Amino acid sequence: MISRLSEQDCRYYLIEVRDLQEAIEIAAKIPGAIRGCVELRAVADDAQTRALGFDWCRHGVYAGRRPRPSHSRSACSNCFRSRVMVTSKSRSVTRSTTADTSAAVDDFMVRLAHPHKDAIQALRRIVLGIDSSIMEGVKWNAPSFRTHEYFATTHLRAKNGIGLILHLGAKARGNQAIQIDDADRLLAWLADDRAMVSFVGVEDLRAKARALQDVVRQWLRFV
């Protein structure tokens, strides 16, 4: 039976991840990715899984130094949109997926039941208006903001109102010192590289909008 297989699986890992980006980062740390490649395949094939960026056929996505030469996008119309290549030495991996779009956030907001939905929508407009390099997507099951890396995530479970958590993405950066001129004292520091701005509602958000934009502009220098 084994001799008839065109492929042989010598080892596999079953992991639960938030999205394709996290799956790639984990796969890049597997020793086999140093000289060869590690194949990623989604176990589930449903709308929720595809919304997280796992949108490919049974051929999977490959992480490592060598792509699998026997398969290409042109050979299969159901394949993922673009091949993902990472190595174990990569600092970070950035790939735009269906979850990394404003359309994904729009869909998320349609389905979201939240007492401060108007404040969340206003927060999106304010943050996206800070700089043309800022984009949005659904990360950590919440509207989030990114440039080349996610740096801010909407806090939907605040006791009163909503919050915006400023961070440096999913990957640890070491002891990076962040210094922000926060004259209006918006920031509540959660760690050396993480802080939160809270808003009790949409009017509070609008009142703090200019100060928030100034803080985010400074934060982007550390992302």
Stockholm file with secondary structure:
# STOCKHOLM 1.0

chainA/1-223         MISRLSEQDCRYYLIEVRDLQEAIEIAAKIPGAIRGCVELRAVADDAQTRALGFDWCRHGVYAGRRPRPSHSRSACSNCFRSRVMVTSKSRSVTRSTTADTSAAVDDFMVRLAHPHKDAIQALRRIVLGIDSSIMEGVKWNAPSFRTHEYFATTHLRAKNGIGLILHLGAKARGNQAIQIDDADRLLAWLADDRAMVSFVGVEDLRAKARALQDVVRQWLRFV
#=GR chainA/1-223 SS CGGGCSCCCCCCCCCCCSSHHHHHHHHTTSGGGTTSEEEECCSCCSHHHHHTTCCCCTTCEEEESSCCTTCCGGGCTTSCSSCCCCCTTCSCCCCCCTTSSHHHHHHHHHHCCCTTHHHHHHHHHHHHTTCTTCEEEEETTEEEEESSSEEEEEECCCSSSEEEEECCCSSCCCSCCCCCCCTTCCCEEEETTEEEEEESSHHHHHHHHHHHHHHHHHHGGGC
#=GC SS_cons         CGGGCSCCCCCCCCCCCSSHHHHHHHHTTSGGGTTSEEEECCSCCSHHHHHTTCCCCTTCEEEESSCCTTCCGGGCTTSCSSCCCCCTTCSCCCCCCTTSSHHHHHHHHHHCCCTTHHHHHHHHHHHHTTCTTCEEEEETTEEEEESSSEEEEEECCCSSSEEEEECCCSSCCCSCCCCCCCTTCCCEEEETTEEEEEESSHHHHHHHHHHHHHHHHHHGGGC
//
